[in-house]
Amino acid sequence: MLNYLSKDPISKIFTFLSQEEAFALRATCKIFNEASTSNTIVIPYLKRLKALDNTVSAVSPENSSEDWCFVQFKSEFKRIAKEQEEEIKHFLEKANKLPSNPDVLKEITYLVEQNNDACKHNINLTALENRHHALERLNEALIVSCINVNSTKLHCSKYITRFPDRLFINEKYQNYWQTVEKIWCEAYMLKTLPKQLGICKALRLLYCSHTDLKNLPESIGDCKALEQIYCSSNRLQTLPNSLGNCQELQELCCDRNQLRNLPETLGNCKKLRRLRCGFNELKGLPESIGNCEALGELDCNFNHLLTLPESLGKCLSLWLNCSNNHLYTLPKSLAGHLTCDFNLLQALPESLGNCQNLRSIQCKANFLTDIPNSLKRKFGVSWVTETLNMQAFPAPLHHFLRFKLALLGCFTITTLIVALCGGFSSIAALLFKVGITLSTTKTALMVVSILTGLAATLILNKIAHIFRLLYCELRLYQYKKSYDKSFYSVTKNFTTSTGKAFIQDLQVHENKISSRGQLIQFKIFKHNTCQNIAWLKGEARRKAKEEVFESIKKNFTIRPRH
């Protein structure tokens, strides 16, 4: 029989339960003591937390410890309790600014009582659920106060903290949600959007910038009429794959978030004209983005991009801003206007000069020392001069220092030759014996000096090039190191023998990658792949692994074995 005061994980959960639930759990433990494990006992309570916050994971990973569920329950309980306390504090501070609605006043009074009780006693799971429902009712009342059933626009209160799903179940507003066309949610404390958002079939605009959102609901793909989405300045880490179902989507602004990738399905949005995804953590853009041929503006500055998809050449009227990234190469074909300042470019593709629809290129603060002839002919001498003048190590300064060093090297080597031969008089006497006059001697020394200067110029040019390469390599090494560290944390979930074998196979393929650029891309691919299949099991994981190796064969060049 379990002791109420023991250190077993099952007994520890009593501190999170009300007195009635604790008595009921103790009775259950007495009956099922032999057949139950700590995870079995705790999972129902973990699922109750998941009902409060859908982001809670109630499925234990493979080979997890016996107290995993309790550790998960404890951490999620504390997180949810803290978030609720912040919401309650927010409403109490703004109580004077809230509408004097009877439902609002009732819930505010209830929250004040709950807050006072929480200060006197430790909060338990039942109290946590009661506070959750009270916050849901309060937010519902605030949104209802903004609804005008005769209008197709909804401006939500700026004080809401959540958008309850229960609003969409209410029969009174069923017709309203079917006809609403524009929704503005500018509440800085808003943490969630409703999972039932897909009911809004006529929705054309969704504005939820400058809030505290961590994700967008998957049901957003059911809003077939959606044309504009503004979700900037949030805490989004991913965008739903269902976004590709929004065939009418024309504008997507998701800048200033924590996005690491964009969904591949985004290429299905053929009418997309504007995509702003700057100030994120993007490592790459989806190859399918080229299918959005109507794309007129793509702003992806201040990310971690290494390359751009070749398919961007299909977008004929594109304004592309990819400044402040880690780009070391550009696609072979582009169109429209390109800005790629502050990157790691050392050369521009010769084929860009043959792109008839390419209107302008701005590539300041890179590491360019020369411009391809095709681009010189296309944009003229003044553009070439301006571009080289504005590099991270400007070309005029580079050539000036190289010229000065070349003269110094020429003088030094000439002086050394003269000294070794015993001075100018000895050289003249020696050359006179073989029939060469003094004037000819001076000419010979000038030729030697010129040749020496050319040699010094070539050597110093090579040294400068090596220093630029070393700097770029240092930047790329830091990037690879950060990815390897992140990959190590992901692979902790692969604890079985088949999982470890899968990781080893990926490492073998990585060792065969021939291109430095592809090596970085492979590290990104490896990291994202393992992150996606880490929680798959059985047949689903096996199929995912097969797809991974097929993708490697298709997208990466493998060095031939010798």
N, C-alpha and C positions, 0 to 999 in steps of 0.2 A: 504493500500500500504506500502511496506517495505521501511524503511528509509535507505539510503546508509551508514549512520554513526551510525545506531543503534547497540545495543549489541546482536542482534539476531544471532544465529549461521550461518544463511543463509547469512547475510550481512558480517560476518567475513571472508567468503571465498573469497570475492572480492580481498583481499590483496594477494591471491595466483594466481590470474588470470591476463591475459594480458588485456589491455584496451578494445580491441574489445570484448573479452569474457565477461568482466564485464558488458558492455552495453547490450549484448545479454541476460545475466542472469537477469539483472534488468527488461528488457522487458518481459521475461518469468514470473517473479515473479508478475508483474502487472496483467498479464492475468490469472494466475492460483493461485492467492493469497489465495483463499478460500479453494481450493481442495488440495493444496500441503503442505507437512510437510518438516521440515529441512532435515530429512533423505532422503526423496524422491529427493530433489534438489541436495544433495551432492553425492549420490550414483554414478551417472555417472562419476563424477570426481575421485571418489575412484577407480572405475573400470579402469580409465585411468592410475592410479598409479599401479594397479595390472598388467597392460600390460607391465609396465617397470620392475616390480619385482614380480615374481609369488608367493612369500611368503606373500604378502599383503593379508589380509582377508577383503573381501568386503561384507561379510554376517554378519548382526548384530545378536547378541545372543538374546535369549528369554528375554522378559521384559526389554530390554535395554532402556536407556533414549533417549529423542528426539534428543539430540545433540551428540549421540554416533558416528555417521558417521563423523561428523566434527572433533571430538576429534581424531578419528582414522586417518582421512585424514591428519590432522595437524602433528601428530607424525610421520606417515609414510613419509610424504612429507619432513620433516626435516631430517629424517634418510637417505632417498635416496639422497637428495641434499648433505648431508655430505659425503656419500660414493662416489658420483660422483666427489666431490671436491678432495677427496683423490686420486682417479684414475687420474684426470687431473694433480694434483701435481706430481704424480708418473711419468707420461709420460713426463712432462716438464723437470723433473730432469734427465730422461734417454734419452732425445731427441738425444743427441750426439751418443748414443750407438745403436739406432734403425737403421734398414736398410734404406739406401737412396733410398727408393722406392717412386715414384711419388704419389701414393695413400696415403702412410704413411705421407709424407711431407704435403700433402693437408689437411689431417685431423688434423695434429698437428697445422697447421696454424689456422684452424677453431677453435680449442679448445683454442688457445691463445686469439683469439678475444672474444670468449664466456667467458673466465675467466676474461678478462678486463671489459666486460660489467657487469658481476656479481659483480665486485668490486664497480662499479659506481651506479648500480641500484639493487633493491631487485629482486631476481630471481622469476619467475612465472612458472606456470605449463607448458606452451608452451615452454619456454626456457629449462625447465627440460627435456622435451621430445626431443628437438633438441640436447641437450648434450648427451642424451642416445643413439640416433641414430648415432651421431658422434663417440661415444666410441665403438659402435657395428661395425661401418665401419672400424675404426682403428684396432681393434682386429682382424677383418676378414682379413684385409690386412697383418697383422703380421703373421697370421697362414698360409695364402696362400703363403707367401714368404718361408715357411718351407716345403710346399708340393712338393713332387716329385712323379708324377703320375706313374712312372716306378718302384716305391719302395712300399713295403708293410709295411714300418715303418714310423712313424710320430713323430719327435721330435719338440714339440711346442716351440716357443720363450719363454724364461724365464721372459719376460717383459709383457706378456699378463695379463689382469685382468678378462677376461670373454671369454667363448667359444661360439660364436654366433650360434644360430640355423639356421640362414639364410645360413650358409655354406652348410648345408645338403640339402637345397632346390635348390641350384645352380646346374643346369643340367650339367654344365661343369665337376663337380666333383662327379656325382652320381656313376659312375663305381668305382671311387677311394675308396669311403666310403664302397662299397660292398666288396672290396678286402683287405683293410687295416687290418693288423694282430696285430700290436703293436702300442700303443700310449703312449708317455711320456709327461706329463704336470708337469713341476717342477717350475712353476711360483709362487713365494711366495705371489703374490697379487691376484691369481686366486680365484674367489668367486663362480663361477657356472660352471657346466658342461652342455652340450646341452641336452635338453629334447628329441632330436631326436637321441640320441646315439644308440638306438636299431637298427638303419639302418645298423650298422657295424656288419653284420652277421658273418664275418670271424675273428672278433677280439678275440685274445687269451690272450693278456696282456694289462692291464690298470694300468699305474703308475701315481698317482696324490698325492704323499706324500709331506709333507712340503709346503702345500698351505694354502688357507684361506677358504676352502670349508665348507659349513654348512650342505649340504645334497648331496646324490647321486641321479641321476634321476631314476624314477620308470621304465623307459624303458630299464634299464640295464639288466633286465630279458630277453629281446629279443635277447641278445648277447649269443646265445646258445653255441658257441664255446669257450667262455671265460674260461680260465684256471687259471689265476693269477690276483688278484686285490691287489694293494698296495695303501692304503689311510691313512697311518699313519700321525700323527702330523698335524691334521686339527682341525676343530671345529664341527665335526659331532656329532649329538645328537641321531640320529636313522639311521638304515640301511633299505633300501627298502625291503618289503616282497617279491617282485618279484625276489630277489636274489636266492630264492629256485628253480627258473626255469633254473638256470645255471648248468645243469647236469654235465658238464665237469670241474667244478671248483675244483681246487686242492689246491690253496693257497689263503688265505685271511688274510691280515695284516692290522688291523684297530686299532692298539695300539696308545696310546697318543692322545685320542680324548675326547669327553664328552658323550660317549654312556652310556645310562641307561639300555638298554636291547638289546638283539640280537633277530632277527626274528625267530619265531618258524619254519618257512619254511626252515631254514638252514639245517635241518635234511634231506631234499630231495637231498642235494649235496652228493651223495654216494661216490664220488671219492675224497672228501676233505681230504687232508693229513696234512695240516698245518693251524692252526688257532692261530693268535696272537692278543689278545684283552686286553693286560695289560694296566695299567695306564689309566683307564677309571672310570666310576661311576656305574659299573654293580652291580645290587643287586642279580642277579641270572643268571644261564645259562639255555637255553631251554632244556626241557626234551628230545626233539627229537634229540639232539646232539649225542645220543648213536646210532642213525641210521647210522652215518658216521663211519662205522666199519673200514674204511681204515685210520682213523685219527691217525697220528703218533706223532704230536706235538700240544699240547694245552697250551698256555701261557696266563694265566689270573691273573697274579700277580698285586698287587697294585690296587685292586678294593674294593667293599663293600660286597663281597659274604658272606652269612651266611651258606649256604649248597651247596653241589654239587649234580647234578642229579644222581640217582641210575643207569640210563642207561649207564653211562660211563664205567661200567664193561664189556660192549660188545666190547669195543675198546681194542683188545688184545695186541697191540704193542704201547701203548700210553706213551709218555713222558709228564707228567702233572706237570705244575708248577703253584701252587695256593698260593704262599707265600704272606704275607702282606695283608691278608683279615681279615674277622671277623668270620671265620669258627669255629664252636663249636662242629661239628661232621663230620664224613666222611661216604661215602657210604659203604654199607655192603660188596660190592665186587668191586675190582679194578684189573687192569692188567697193566703190564709194569713198569714204574718208576714214583714215586710220590715224589714231593717236596712241603711241606706245612709248611714252617718255618713262624714264627711270626704270629700266629693265636691265637685262644682262646680254643684250644683243651685241654680237661681235661682227656680224655680217648680215646683209640683206639678200634674199634670194634673187638671182638674176631674172627669174621668170616673172617677178612682180612688174618689171618694166614693160612686159608684153601684155599686161592686163588692161584692155581698152577701157573698162568701166571704172578703173582706179583713178580717183580724182585728186587725192592729196595724201601725203604721208608726213607725219610729224613724229620724229624719234629722237628727241633730245635726251641728254644725260644717260646715254648708253656707252658702249665701248667700241664704237665704229671708228675705223681708221681710213676706210675707203668706201666708195659707193659703186655699185655695179654700173657698167656702161649703159645698160638699157634704161636705168633710172636717171642717169645723167642726161640722156637724150630726151627723156620724157618730161622732166621737171626743170631742166636748165642749170646753168653754172651757179647762179645766185642761190638757188635752193641747196645745192651741194655744199657750197661754202658755208651757208648759215647752219646747215645740219652738222657739219664737221666741227664748226666753231663751238657748238653747244653740247659736246659730248662730256661724259664724266671726266675724261682726260682730254681736253680739247686738242684737236688736230694741229692747229697753228702752234700752240705751246709745245706739243709733242715734237713737231718738226723743228721748231726753233732750238729746243734743248738738244735735239739730236744733231743739228747742224753745228752748234757750239762744241759739243763733245767730239764731233768728227774732226773739227779744226784742231782741237787740243790733241786728239789722238794722232793726227797727221804730223803736227809739230813734234810731238814726243818721239814718234817712230823715226822721223827724218833725222832728228838730233842724235838718236841712238845709232843710226847707220853711220852718220858722219864721225861720231866719236870712236866707233869701232874701227873705222878706216884710218884713224890718225889725224883727222881734221880736214878742212877744205883743201889745204895746200897739198897734202899727201894724195888726196883723191885726184886733184888736177894733174900732179906729176905722173900718177899711175895711168890716167887716161891719155896724157900726152904721148907716153911711150907707145901706146897702141894706136896713135894717130888721131885722137879726138881732141879738138881744141877746147879752150876754156868756155867759150860761148855754148858749145855743144854740151859741156859738162853741166852748165846751169840748166839747160833744157832738159837734160836727163834727170837732174834732181827735181825739177818741176813735175816731170812725168811720174817719178816715184812718189812725190808728195800727193799728187792727184789720186794715183792708184791706192795709196795708203789711206787717203780720206774716204774713198769709196768703200774700201774694206771695213774701215771703222764705222762708217754709216750703216752698212749691212749688219755688222755685229751688234751695234747698239739698237738698231731696229728690232733685231731678234730678241735682245734682252728685254726691251720694252714690251714686246709681244708676250714673252714668257711671264712677266710680272702681271700683265692683264689676265692671262690664263690662270695664274695662281690665285688671283683674287676671285675670279669666277668659280674656280674649283673649291675655294674655301666656302663660298656661299652655298654651292651645291652640296658640299660635304655636310654642312650644318643642317641643311634640309633633309638629306638622307638619314642623318643621325636621329633627327627628331621623329622621322617616320619609323625607323627601326625600333625606337623606344616605344612608340605607340603600338606597333605591331606586336611587340613582346607582351604588352598588357592584354591585347586581344586574344593571343594564343593560349592564355591561361585556361580558357574554356575548353581547349582540346586536350582532354586528359586521358582519353582512351587510346588504345594502341593504333586503331585505324586513324584517329584524329592526328596523332603524332606522325604517322606515316604520311598523311596528307601534307602536313607542314614541311616534312623533309622533301617531298616531291616538288613542292613550290620552291624550296631553296635550291634544288638541283636545276630547275628551269631558270632561276634567277642567275645562277652562275654561268649559264650559257648565253645570256643576253649580250649581244655584241656592241650595241650603241649606248653611249653614255646617257643620251636623252631618253632612250627606251628603258634604260635601267631605272631611272626615276619614275617613269610612267608605270613600270612593272611593280615597283614598291607601292605606289598608290593603289594599283589594281589589287595587289596581294592583300594590303591592309583592308580595303573596302570589302573584298570578297570574304575574308575570314570574319569580318564584323557582321556580314549579312547571314552567313550560314552557321554562326556559332551556336545558335539556339535551335537549329533544325535537328531532327532526330530520324533515325531509321532510313526508310526508303527515300524520304525527301532530301536528306543530307547526301545520300549516295548520288542521286540524280543531279543535285547542285554541284557536286565535285566533278562529275563528268562534263557538265556544261562549262565549268571553269577551265578545264584543260583544253576543251574545244576552242574556247575563246582565246586562250594563250597561243595555240597554233595559228589562229586566224589573224591575230593583231600584233604579234611580236616576231621579230626576226631572230632566229636561233643560230648561234655561231656553229659552223660545221665542226665535227670532231676530227681531230688529227690522229 
